[in-house]
Amino acid sequence: MTHLTALRNSVLCGVAIVAVAGCGATRLAGSTNTGGTSAAVSSGTLPTASATPDDSAVNQQVQSIDNQLGTIDGQINAANAGLSTSEGDPSQ
Amino acid sequence: MNTRLLARGVAALTLSAGLGLAGSVAVDADTTPTPSPSTAPITAPHPITLAALKARCNAAVQRRLGTLGADDTFVKDSAALSGADRSTLEGQITADEQGLTALDHTIQGDATWAQAHADCLLIVTDYRVYVLENPKIHEVVAADGITKVDGTFETLIPELQALINNSSVSATVKAEAQADLNDLTSKVNASHTSISGVTASVINLEPAGWPGNQVDLKSAAQNIKTARNDLAGARTDVNDILQLLGE
Protein backbone atom coordinates (compact mmCIF):
# COMPACT_ATOMS: atom_id res chain seq x y z
CA MET A 1 0.00 0.00 0.00
CA THR A 2 2.79 2.36 0.99
CA HIS A 3 4.73 1.36 -2.09
CA LEU A 4 1.74 1.92 -4.32
CA THR A 5 1.17 5.39 -2.89
CA ALA A 6 4.83 6.27 -3.32
CA LEU A 7 4.76 5.00 -6.88
CA ARG A 8 1.62 7.04 -7.69
CA ASN A 9 3.17 10.16 -6.17
CA SER A 10 6.32 9.63 -8.19
CA VAL A 11 4.33 9.32 -11.41
CA LEU A 12 2.29 12.45 -10.64
CA CYS A 13 5.45 14.33 -9.76
CA GLY A 14 7.03 13.28 -13.05
CA VAL A 15 4.00 14.44 -15.02
CA ALA A 16 4.07 17.78 -13.21
CA ILE A 17 7.76 18.27 -13.99
CA VAL A 18 7.21 17.47 -17.67
CA ALA A 19 4.27 19.92 -17.79
CA VAL A 20 6.25 22.73 -16.18
CA ALA A 21 9.21 22.12 -18.47
CA GLY A 22 6.89 22.12 -21.49
CA CYS A 23 5.32 25.41 -20.48
CA GLY A 24 8.74 26.95 -20.06
CA ALA A 25 9.85 25.79 -23.47
CA THR A 26 6.69 27.13 -25.09
CA ARG A 27 7.14 30.47 -23.39
CA LEU A 28 10.74 30.71 -24.59
CA ALA A 29 9.75 29.78 -28.11
CA GLY A 30 7.02 32.45 -28.08
CA SER A 31 9.45 35.10 -26.92
CA THR A 32 11.92 34.17 -29.60
CA ASN A 33 9.28 34.38 -32.30
CA THR A 34 8.14 37.80 -31.15
CA GLY A 35 11.68 39.09 -31.18
CA GLY A 36 12.25 37.71 -34.64
CA THR A 37 9.17 39.41 -36.05
CA SER A 38 10.12 42.72 -34.54
CA ALA A 39 13.62 42.51 -35.92
CA ALA A 40 12.29 41.71 -39.38
CA VAL A 41 10.03 44.76 -39.39
CA SER A 42 12.90 46.99 -38.34
CA SER A 43 15.29 45.70 -40.93
CA GLY A 44 12.61 46.12 -43.57
CA THR A 45 12.63 49.85 -43.07
CA LEU A 46 16.03 50.73 -41.75
CA PRO A 47 19.28 49.23 -40.63
CA THR A 48 19.36 49.72 -36.87
CA ALA A 49 22.48 51.39 -35.59
CA SER A 50 22.89 50.40 -31.98
CA ALA A 51 20.74 49.60 -29.01
CA THR A 52 20.24 53.14 -27.80
CA PRO A 53 16.84 54.58 -26.92
CA ASP A 54 17.18 57.06 -29.80
CA ASP A 55 16.98 54.32 -32.41
CA SER A 56 13.24 53.88 -32.18
CA ALA A 57 12.67 57.63 -32.43
CA VAL A 58 14.87 57.79 -35.53
CA ASN A 59 13.09 54.82 -37.06
CA GLN A 60 9.73 56.44 -36.42
CA GLN A 61 10.83 59.69 -38.04
CA VAL A 62 12.19 57.89 -41.08
CA GLN A 63 9.07 55.77 -41.42
CA SER A 64 7.01 58.94 -41.28
CA ILE A 65 9.19 60.53 -43.96
CA ASP A 66 8.81 57.49 -46.21
CA ASN A 67 5.04 57.55 -45.85
CA GLN A 68 4.88 61.27 -46.62
CA LEU A 69 7.17 60.96 -49.63
CA GLY A 70 4.91 58.24 -51.01
CA THR A 71 1.91 60.54 -50.73
CA ILE A 72 3.83 63.40 -52.35
CA ASP A 73 4.78 61.21 -55.30
CA GLY A 74 1.12 60.37 -55.86
CA GLN A 75 0.20 64.05 -55.84
CA ILE A 76 3.01 64.94 -58.24
CA ASN A 77 1.80 62.29 -60.68
CA ALA A 78 -1.80 63.48 -60.40
CA ALA A 79 -0.79 67.09 -60.98
CA ASN A 80 1.35 66.17 -63.99
CA ALA A 81 -1.56 64.24 -65.50
CA GLY A 82 -3.66 67.39 -65.21
CA LEU A 83 -0.97 69.53 -66.79
CA SER A 84 -0.99 67.37 -69.92
CA THR A 85 -4.79 67.41 -70.25
CA SER A 86 -6.94 69.69 -72.36
CA GLU A 87 -10.63 70.45 -72.09
CA GLY A 88 -12.77 70.78 -75.19
CA ASP A 89 -16.36 71.59 -75.99
CA PRO A 90 -18.49 69.42 -73.68
CA SER A 91 -21.24 69.26 -76.30
CA GLN A 92 -18.99 67.48 -78.81
CA MET B 1 6.66 89.70 -107.98
CA ASN B 2 4.75 91.35 -105.19
CA THR B 3 1.67 89.36 -106.09
CA ARG B 4 3.65 86.13 -105.95
CA LEU B 5 5.09 87.02 -102.56
CA LEU B 6 1.64 87.88 -101.28
CA ALA B 7 0.30 84.58 -102.55
CA ARG B 8 3.10 82.69 -100.79
CA GLY B 9 2.36 84.53 -97.56
CA VAL B 10 -1.32 83.70 -97.74
CA ALA B 11 -0.52 80.08 -98.47
CA ALA B 12 1.86 79.90 -95.53
CA LEU B 13 -0.71 81.44 -93.22
CA THR B 14 -3.37 79.05 -94.41
CA LEU B 15 -1.09 76.06 -93.87
CA SER B 16 -0.14 77.28 -90.37
CA ALA B 17 -3.76 77.77 -89.42
CA GLY B 18 -4.63 74.33 -90.73
CA LEU B 19 -1.85 72.68 -88.78
CA GLY B 20 -2.85 74.58 -85.67
CA LEU B 21 -6.43 73.40 -85.89
CA ALA B 22 -5.39 69.84 -86.58
CA GLY B 23 -3.06 69.85 -83.60
CA SER B 24 -5.49 71.27 -81.06
CA VAL B 25 -7.29 68.16 -79.94
CA ALA B 26 -9.85 69.28 -77.44
CA VAL B 27 -11.30 66.73 -75.12
CA ASP B 28 -13.83 66.79 -72.37
CA ALA B 29 -11.99 64.41 -70.14
CA ASP B 30 -9.63 64.35 -67.24
CA THR B 31 -6.91 62.36 -68.95
CA THR B 32 -4.29 62.95 -71.58
CA PRO B 33 -5.98 63.13 -74.96
CA THR B 34 -5.57 60.02 -77.04
CA PRO B 35 -6.93 59.41 -80.52
CA SER B 36 -10.26 57.66 -80.18
CA PRO B 37 -13.78 58.06 -81.53
CA SER B 38 -14.86 59.78 -78.31
CA THR B 39 -12.16 62.45 -78.54
CA ALA B 40 -12.88 63.88 -81.93
CA PRO B 41 -11.46 67.27 -82.90
CA ILE B 42 -13.83 70.19 -83.05
CA THR B 43 -14.56 70.64 -86.70
CA ALA B 44 -18.30 71.29 -86.93
CA PRO B 45 -21.23 71.12 -84.52
CA HIS B 46 -22.76 67.69 -84.27
CA PRO B 47 -26.32 67.54 -85.54
CA ILE B 48 -27.89 66.67 -82.23
CA THR B 49 -31.16 67.70 -80.73
CA LEU B 50 -31.49 70.21 -77.92
CA ALA B 51 -32.37 67.38 -75.54
CA ALA B 52 -29.25 65.44 -76.55
CA LEU B 53 -27.12 68.55 -76.16
CA LYS B 54 -28.48 69.12 -72.67
CA ALA B 55 -27.78 65.51 -71.77
CA ARG B 56 -24.15 65.87 -72.88
CA CYS B 57 -23.75 69.05 -70.90
CA ASN B 58 -25.25 67.40 -67.84
CA ALA B 59 -22.83 64.49 -68.22
CA ALA B 60 -19.93 66.94 -68.46
CA VAL B 61 -21.07 68.65 -65.26
CA GLN B 62 -21.51 65.35 -63.44
CA ARG B 63 -18.01 64.20 -64.42
CA ARG B 64 -16.55 67.39 -63.02
CA LEU B 65 -18.60 67.11 -59.85
CA GLY B 66 -17.22 63.60 -59.44
CA THR B 67 -13.65 64.85 -59.77
CA LEU B 68 -14.26 67.73 -57.39
CA GLY B 69 -15.96 65.41 -54.89
CA ALA B 70 -12.94 63.11 -54.89
CA ASP B 71 -10.65 66.12 -54.51
CA ASP B 72 -12.74 67.40 -51.62
CA THR B 73 -12.50 64.09 -49.80
CA PHE B 74 -8.76 64.00 -50.33
CA VAL B 75 -8.30 67.59 -49.17
CA LYS B 76 -10.35 66.92 -46.03
CA ASP B 77 -8.36 63.79 -45.20
CA SER B 78 -4.89 64.95 -46.18
CA ALA B 79 -2.43 65.08 -43.32
CA ALA B 80 -0.01 67.14 -45.39
CA LEU B 81 -2.14 70.24 -45.89
CA SER B 82 -1.83 73.21 -43.60
CA GLY B 83 -5.06 74.33 -41.97
CA ALA B 84 -5.22 77.55 -43.96
CA ASP B 85 -4.60 75.84 -47.30
CA ARG B 86 -7.14 73.13 -46.52
CA SER B 87 -9.72 75.79 -45.76
CA THR B 88 -8.93 77.74 -48.95
CA LEU B 89 -9.12 74.65 -51.17
CA GLU B 90 -12.32 73.44 -49.56
CA GLY B 91 -13.88 76.85 -50.17
CA GLN B 92 -12.84 76.79 -53.83
CA ILE B 93 -14.09 73.25 -54.36
CA THR B 94 -17.44 74.03 -52.75
CA ALA B 95 -17.81 77.18 -54.87
CA ASP B 96 -17.06 75.19 -58.03
CA GLU B 97 -19.52 72.47 -57.08
CA GLN B 98 -22.27 74.98 -56.39
CA GLY B 99 -21.50 76.98 -59.53
CA LEU B 100 -21.47 73.95 -61.79
CA THR B 101 -24.71 72.64 -60.31
CA ALA B 102 -26.38 76.00 -60.88
CA LEU B 103 -24.98 76.18 -64.43
CA ASP B 104 -26.35 72.74 -65.20
CA HIS B 105 -29.74 73.87 -63.94
CA THR B 106 -29.54 76.89 -66.25
CA ILE B 107 -28.58 74.73 -69.23
CA GLN B 108 -31.42 72.31 -68.61
CA GLY B 109 -33.81 75.28 -68.68
CA ASP B 110 -32.42 76.88 -71.85
CA ALA B 111 -35.01 77.26 -74.58
CA THR B 112 -32.75 77.28 -77.65
CA TRP B 113 -29.92 75.14 -78.95
CA ALA B 114 -27.66 78.17 -79.32
CA GLN B 115 -28.21 79.32 -75.75
CA ALA B 116 -27.70 75.82 -74.36
CA HIS B 117 -24.50 75.45 -76.36
CA ALA B 118 -23.19 78.82 -75.20
CA ASP B 119 -23.93 77.93 -71.57
CA CYS B 120 -22.42 74.49 -72.04
CA LEU B 121 -19.12 76.04 -73.04
CA LEU B 122 -19.08 77.83 -69.69
CA ILE B 123 -18.62 74.44 -68.01
CA VAL B 124 -15.09 74.59 -69.37
CA THR B 125 -14.25 78.27 -69.50
CA ASP B 126 -15.66 79.29 -66.12
CA TYR B 127 -14.24 76.37 -64.14
CA ARG B 128 -11.26 74.68 -65.88
CA VAL B 129 -11.67 71.76 -63.54
CA TYR B 130 -9.33 69.36 -65.33
CA VAL B 131 -6.59 71.68 -66.51
CA LEU B 132 -6.42 74.10 -63.58
CA GLU B 133 -8.40 73.31 -60.46
CA ASN B 134 -7.55 69.63 -60.18
CA PRO B 135 -3.79 69.92 -60.84
CA LYS B 136 -3.65 72.99 -58.63
CA ILE B 137 -5.12 71.07 -55.72
CA HIS B 138 -2.63 68.24 -56.19
CA GLU B 139 0.26 70.70 -56.40
CA VAL B 140 -0.76 72.42 -53.17
CA VAL B 141 -1.04 69.08 -51.37
CA ALA B 142 2.38 68.04 -52.72
CA ALA B 143 4.01 71.36 -51.80
CA ASP B 144 2.56 71.33 -48.30
CA GLY B 145 3.65 67.71 -47.99
CA ILE B 146 7.23 68.62 -48.85
CA THR B 147 7.16 71.42 -46.29
CA LYS B 148 5.97 68.91 -43.73
CA VAL B 149 8.71 66.43 -44.64
CA ASP B 150 11.26 69.22 -44.33
CA GLY B 151 9.98 69.71 -40.79
CA THR B 152 10.27 66.01 -40.02
CA PHE B 153 13.85 66.02 -41.30
CA GLU B 154 14.59 69.02 -39.09
CA THR B 155 13.44 66.97 -36.12
CA LEU B 156 15.46 64.00 -37.29
CA ILE B 157 18.75 65.82 -37.86
CA PRO B 158 19.57 66.44 -34.16
CA GLU B 159 18.62 62.85 -33.38
CA LEU B 160 21.03 61.58 -36.01
CA GLN B 161 23.66 63.94 -34.66
CA ALA B 162 23.20 62.42 -31.21
CA LEU B 163 23.55 58.92 -32.67
CA ILE B 164 26.80 59.92 -34.36
CA ASN B 165 28.16 61.61 -31.24
CA ASN B 166 27.32 58.65 -29.02
CA SER B 167 28.40 55.97 -31.45
CA SER B 168 31.32 53.69 -30.63
CA VAL B 169 32.48 53.43 -34.25
CA SER B 170 35.97 54.55 -35.27
CA ALA B 171 36.76 58.22 -35.74
CA THR B 172 37.08 57.66 -39.48
CA VAL B 173 33.64 56.13 -39.78
CA LYS B 174 32.22 58.78 -37.51
CA ALA B 175 33.64 61.46 -39.82
CA GLU B 176 32.00 59.78 -42.82
CA ALA B 177 28.69 59.72 -41.00
CA GLN B 178 29.09 63.37 -40.11
CA ALA B 179 29.79 64.23 -43.76
CA ASP B 180 26.59 62.43 -44.75
CA LEU B 181 24.67 64.32 -42.10
CA ASN B 182 26.06 67.61 -43.37
CA ASP B 183 24.99 66.67 -46.90
CA LEU B 184 21.56 65.69 -45.62
CA THR B 185 21.19 69.06 -43.89
CA SER B 186 22.15 70.96 -47.02
CA LYS B 187 19.68 68.94 -49.13
CA VAL B 188 16.85 69.62 -46.70
CA ASN B 189 17.72 73.32 -46.80
CA ALA B 190 17.72 73.23 -50.61
CA SER B 191 14.35 71.51 -50.60
CA HIS B 192 13.01 74.17 -48.26
CA THR B 193 14.27 76.89 -50.62
CA SER B 194 12.78 75.24 -53.70
CA ILE B 195 9.35 74.74 -52.16
CA SER B 196 9.15 78.16 -50.55
CA GLY B 197 6.34 80.19 -52.10
CA VAL B 198 5.10 77.39 -54.36
CA THR B 199 1.73 76.99 -52.66
CA ALA B 200 1.16 80.73 -52.64
CA SER B 201 1.98 80.90 -56.35
CA VAL B 202 -0.82 78.54 -57.36
CA ILE B 203 -3.50 78.30 -54.69
CA ASN B 204 -5.43 81.34 -55.88
CA LEU B 205 -5.10 80.78 -59.63
CA GLU B 206 -8.47 81.23 -61.29
CA PRO B 207 -10.07 80.04 -64.53
CA ALA B 208 -10.23 83.64 -65.75
CA GLY B 209 -6.44 83.64 -65.96
CA TRP B 210 -6.29 80.60 -68.24
CA PRO B 211 -4.24 79.83 -70.30
CA GLY B 212 -1.72 82.40 -69.04
CA ASN B 213 -1.59 80.93 -65.54
CA GLN B 214 -0.63 77.55 -66.94
CA VAL B 215 2.93 78.86 -66.72
CA ASP B 216 2.56 79.18 -62.94
CA LEU B 217 1.29 75.60 -62.68
CA LYS B 218 4.23 74.29 -64.69
CA SER B 219 6.74 76.34 -62.74
CA ALA B 220 5.29 75.06 -59.48
CA ALA B 221 5.48 71.49 -60.77
CA GLN B 222 9.17 71.96 -61.56
CA ASN B 223 9.92 73.39 -58.12
CA ILE B 224 8.05 70.55 -56.45
CA LYS B 225 10.05 68.04 -58.49
CA THR B 226 13.35 69.72 -57.55
CA ALA B 227 12.44 69.76 -53.86
CA ARG B 228 11.35 66.12 -54.04
CA ASN B 229 14.67 65.12 -55.57
CA ASP B 230 16.52 66.89 -52.76
CA LEU B 231 14.47 64.94 -50.23
CA ALA B 232 15.30 61.71 -52.02
CA GLY B 233 18.98 62.55 -51.60
CA ALA B 234 18.45 63.38 -47.95
CA ARG B 235 16.66 60.08 -47.43
CA THR B 236 19.62 58.21 -48.97
CA ASP B 237 21.94 60.03 -46.56
CA VAL B 238 19.88 58.74 -43.63
CA ASN B 239 20.39 55.17 -44.78
CA ASP B 240 24.11 55.75 -45.28
CA ILE B 241 24.50 57.21 -41.80
CA LEU B 242 22.66 54.36 -40.12
CA GLN B 243 24.61 51.78 -42.04
CA LEU B 244 27.89 53.42 -41.06
CA LEU B 245 26.93 53.53 -37.43
CA GLY B 246 25.72 49.94 -37.51
CA GLU B 247 29.09 48.55 -38.62
Interface residues (C-beta under 8 A of the other chain):
Chain A: L46 P47 T48 A49 S50 T52 D54 D55 A57 V58 Q61 V62 S64 I65 D66 Q68 L69 T71 I72 D73 Q75 I76 A78 A79 N80 A81 G82 L83 S84 T85 S86 E87 G88 D89 P90 S91 Q92
Chain B: S24 V25 A26 V27 D28 A29 D30 T31 T32 P33 T39 A40 I42 P45 H46 I48 L53 R56 C57 A59 A60 S78 A79 A80 H117 C120 L121 I123 V124 R128 V129 Y130 V131 L132 N134 P135 K136 H138 E139 V141 A142 G145 I146 K148 V149 T152 F153 T155 L156 E159 L160 A162 L163 N166 S167 S168 Q214 L217 K218 A221 I224 K225 R228 L231 A232 R235 V238 N239 L242 Q243 L245 G246
